[in-house]
Amino acid sequence: MGQYVFKLPDVGEGTAEAEIVAWHVRVGETIKEDAPLVDVMTDKATVEMTSPVAGKVMQINGEPGDMAAVGSAIAVFETEAEAEAAPKPEPLAPVPSGGVEPPQPKPRIKVPAGAMPSGAAPKPQPAAQSLARRETSAPAVKEWGQAQASPAVRARAQKLGVDLAAVRGSGPDGRITHDDLDSMLVPSAGARRVSALAERGGIEPVKVIGLRRKIAEKMAEAKRRIPHFAYVEECDLTELEELRAHLNATKRNDQPKLTLLPFLMRALVLALPDFPQINARFDDEQGVVYRHEAVDIGIATQTENGLVVPVVRHAEARDVWGCAGEVSRLAASVRANSASKDELSGSTITITSLGALGGIVTTPVINHPEVAIIGVNKLVERPMVKNGQIVVRKMMNLSSSFDHRVVDGYAAAAFIQRVKGMLEHPAALFIER
């Protein structure tokens, strides 16, 4: 018998370190070669690395949320291979420069390197469990690694408070699927109901790691660096909604269903050439504003694991059908955690929408280093005065934020008014200027 030391490899683009997101194994467990081992996240991606050897897990270094340097030992296996010196249990120290590294089998990466972080997290604890008991329990990384499940399933289980160790997996090699979680949520016959008036005193500590940590850092940076100002305007979309319904009723089978979003994208494309300071990215460290001719629109998309922003490239070259099809494709890609790095970066302006939950007014946070974000609020019928008469119209507010270092208030107002005019007179969206 021998020992094999697994050291964190460079997962791409010269990364110096990566965050441990979730373990798929625990100490004492025997693992097969190519079986899921650990999820790690860099600045751009979450990857699931598989075991390069078969053997018994003797040591795991690092818990979810810890940063591991490339080249540091994160796991030790007992194998049939020739012995290799095992490190002392002071994990995650960088390998000394100039040292000679023993050859290692290349770990397999099952998630595309450009995919957005999965947001997997440590094993959840039931809400009613006392804090004292949790504080004396074994490290979450070891217990959480018992179950075989994808990062998305782990994240969902955490939100639902489901202990994956108690779930019987129906997938390959006992891997837990979303269907298995669904079956756990169905109450058993005759289950005793707890009164809604019962006192509850549980506290659930949730470590901010993975995608949630990245979102927190990005939002804090944007608010810290960008002096936001908001501009809100209401739009009468009665005629646009009639046109949208007609186009959907008469569309070809190979055409996607149209939502409001493609029309708003088209309005932005037509308005931005007259407001080049808005279709821009601001490098505030160099003091340079990069004005873009291409309109690459970020679409803020809520996924099971958090908010991501896929990018519709060259929206200026797409009609409403083309925009709708690309938005649908990107949404499916990010929700399947298969979007590439290019699909998730480089937007010049962003649209954010909460759909039916959009409320009356929002104050969206700019997607740094962009200088503007357009927020879509919910569409509602309201009584309005039109030609001296009170009529029912379909109204929606646009709540937008701008970087006041680059965009003046007058320019922002004029831009939104231009967009409003085209949405309220939708024929303008199809006229070449």
Secondary structure as UniProt FT lines:
FT   STRAND          2..7
FT   TURN            13..14
FT   STRAND          17..23
FT   TURN            27..28
FT   STRAND          30..31
FT   TURN            33..34
FT   STRAND          36..41
FT   STRAND          46..50
FT   STRAND          55..60
FT   TURN            64..65
FT   STRAND          67..69
FT   TURN            70..71
FT   STRAND          73..79
FT   TURN            91..92
FT   TURN            97..98
FT   TURN            113..114
FT   TURN            127..128
FT   HELIX           131..135
FT   HELIX           140..144
FT   TURN            145..146
FT   HELIX           151..160
FT   HELIX           164..166
FT   HELIX           172..174
FT   HELIX           178..185
FT   TURN            189..190
FT   TURN            196..197
FT   HELIX           210..225
FT   STRAND          228..236
FT   HELIX           238..250
FT   TURN            253..254
FT   HELIX           260..271
FT   HELIX           272..274
FT   TURN            276..278
FT   STRAND          280..283
FT   TURN            284..287
FT   STRAND          288..291
FT   STRAND          297..299
FT   STRAND          301..303
FT   TURN            304..305
FT   STRAND          306..308
FT   STRAND          311..312
FT   TURN            313..314
FT   HELIX           315..317
FT   HELIX           320..335
FT   TURN            336..337
FT   HELIX           342..344
FT   STRAND          349..353
FT   HELIX           355..357
FT   TURN            368..369
FT   STRAND          372..376
FT   STRAND          380..386
FT   TURN            387..388
FT   STRAND          389..403
FT   TURN            404..406
FT   HELIX           409..424
FT   HELIX           426..430
//
